[in-house]
Amino acid sequence: MFLHVTKAKHVEGYKVEVSFNNGQTGIADLSTVLKGPVFAPLRELEAFAQFHVDEELATIVWPNGADLAPEYLYFIAFKTRPDLQSQFRRWGYIA
């Protein structure tokens, strides 16, 4: 099953409540992932909060064209769940 973001809303700071097509909803704290030139403008909270769910890409995108893979958002939201560690390892997000 391919993960798709179905809903997302700004919670506070750099936190996003993200719902996925597998029925899971979690909070992704993106404060540590806004690196590189495409994400630099999103360090301003006003710009960060302007994301929306792009139905074609099935993830969140910002007006400047920045986006994050749904699998990465899922990892950020659920990285501490023991039952998902093998999945995250297969995806290459943890060693």
Secondary structure, DSSP 8 states (H G I E B T S, - for coil): ----EEEEEEEETTEEEEEETTS-EEEEE-TTT--STTTGGGGSHHHHTT-EEETTTTEEE-TTS-B--HHHHHHHHHTT-GGGHHHHHHHTS--
